[in-house]
Amino acid sequence: MPRGGARFVIGFLALPVILYLVFVIGPYFQAFYLAFTDWKGFSKPPQWVGFKNFEDLFHNDAFKAAVGHHLLLLLSLPAVTLVIALFFAFLLNMGAGTRGVKGSRFYQAVFFFPQVLAVAVIGVLFQAVYRPDKGGVLNGILDIFGIAPVGWLTQPGLALWALIAVLIWQQVGFYVVLFAAGMSSIPKEVIEAAELDGCTRMGMFFRVTLPLLWDTVQVAWVYLGILAFDGFAIVSTLSVDQGGPDGSTTVLPLEIWRTFRFSKYGVASAMGVALFVLSLLFAVLTLRVTRRERIEYA
Amino acid sequence: MTANMTAERPAEPAQPTRAAPGRAERRSNPVLGGLSHAALVLWAITVIAPILWTFLASFKTNTQIFTDPLSLPTSIKFDSWGRAWEKANIGQYLWNSVLVVVCSTAGTMLLGSMAAYVLARFRFRGNRLIYTLFVSGMVFPVFLALVPLFFVVRNLGLLDTHLGLILVYIAYSLPFTVFFLSAFFRSLPVSIAEAAMIDGASHTRTFFQIMVPMAKPGLISITIFNVIGQWNQYLLPIVLLSGSVPDKWVLTQGIANISTNAGYQADWPGLFAALSMTIIPALLVYLAFQRQIQAGLTSGAIK
């Protein structure tokens, strides 16, 4: 290291590292500790209770419902978003390398826009779309066709799907842009060779585009999966009674928030640990299952 | 609005490779082409419609909005916009958001690039450990830290202050910023920095005058990433800026609060005006920096 290096290194690292330890690493460690205590606030110091908080979670209906909702989100959100996004990206590129659809940039620009809006804002926006009477945008459209208004957010069996649809609405554009960029970087020779061999458009997608895009798809899957373990902003701004009707749309982050507001800090931390374990499990499993040999363009 | 966008970007000189007429074009089926266009148009409408509807609804009356949701406003009056700006404090929230995000993004970029540079370019004991510590922060959900974070901020006396929110934003933006920028600094050539050092520049000067300008593309991408991420943050503000300081609220929590109030006060046009005022700045910035924003946000997934 050149002269004066040590002082420089310390000078540059001190502030970011301190800030990071105080606000990020410290709280994460404390959360793991608090999860094993009965802490309810300043009146009494935390008492060690072992695994009691976690055992209680198994009898907590809201918690169990929330975990179920995450599984549903995990099965639907990434799959639907990726299928729609891959479909549109492929349409925009027409199998990569060759000429794209007219106005490709325009479509990408429009599709991507919801990504720059806050989910909290989108939640409020969709309240008007989903209004249960004829005054809602969706029900207003249904009314033209003589269909009675649907309680998008008020029917327990439908509400979660309505929320998932909003998340898909927001996410698709991001992945269209991501995949379209990936597809346009596939070498033209590869596409031409496949065409010479008589490859159909469907064949092109499944045998050329998708395998060459696999790395990006895998990353996209992990991103969307992580999103499936959140949902806090959309559920708290859009659902009836925050997580309702009757707990049918609640998610773990919302339950953590609620438990935190009731000053049950030990239980809230235990839920946080559970959320962490679930999302980590998902990430590890995905990376393991989807691993394939990397294809490099020589 | 949409017509303008196409008009502004008619030719795309950036993609000459794709324009070469290939065999696929000759083989393409007009029916299939029509169908795919229909699908694209349909999704574009799905994206635009709710936003456009909100914008139009801000000019209607309560009755117009909910008896005939698909009608156009009869007149363009801005009184609901005035109410949203003054009574619902949108102006105040907007200013708070700008203040917080400007400070926190500047802080994130300064501290993040400093840490990333040192970790990428200097060999010392503990380098690996500090780098791993930063990067591992990307794995943990913020909700895990929620309870202790609240008390850390409270014990420092920073609860209900913008400074507290800014410091927390910086801290939670560091993992990705350090991860991305250290990879970027590693990819830059060493020789120029060495030449500067031989000419007598200090480490600090070499960093700010040589390395930062060289890293500009990476810095721009990640700045955009952080600005949008912090601007749209919802959880941290509602935890750290409580209901007792509504004058300090940022836009996301302000909007969420107005939406609960609109029901009681029955001022729906006011709510939609407030929403439009939130969306329009985002839309304008997006139209101006569309390419950079797309590149900045997707940069995380490409790495």
Interface residues (C-beta under 8 A of the other chain):
Chain A: M1 P2 G4 G5 A6 F8 V9 G11 F12 L13 L15 P16 V17 L19 Y20 V22 F23 V24 I25 G26 P27 Y28 Q30 A31 L34 I84 F87 F88 L91 L92 N93 M94 G95 G97 T98 R99 G100 V101 G103 R105 F106 Y107 Q108 A109 V110 F111 F112 F113 P114 Q115 V116 L117 A118 V119 A120 V121 G123 V124 L125 F126 Q127 A128 V129 R131 D133 K134 G135 G136 V137 N139 G140 I141 I144 W169 V172 G173 F174 V177 L178 A181 S184 K188 I191 E192 E195 R201 T216 V219 A220 Y223 F229 D230 F232 A233 S236 T237 L252 P253 I256 W257 F260 Y265 A268 S269 G272 V273 L275 F276 S279 L280 A283
Chain B: T2 M5 T6 R9 E12 Q15 T17 R18 A19 A20 P21 G22 R23 A24 E25 R27 S28 L32 G33 S36 H37 A39 L40 W43 A44 T46 V47 I48 A49 P50 I51 W53 T54 A57 I65 F66 T67 D68 P69 L70 L111 G112 M114 A115 Y117 V118 L119 F122 R123 F124 I130 L133 F134 G137 V139 F140 P141 F143 L144 A145 L146 V147 P148 L149 F150 V152 V153 L167 V168 I170 A171 Y172 L174 P175 V178 M197 S202 H203 T204 F207 I228 W231 N232 Q233 Y234 L235 L251 T252 Q253 I255 A256 I258 S259 L271 F272 L275 T278 I279 A282 L283 V285 Y286 Q290 I293 Q294 L297 T298 A301 I302
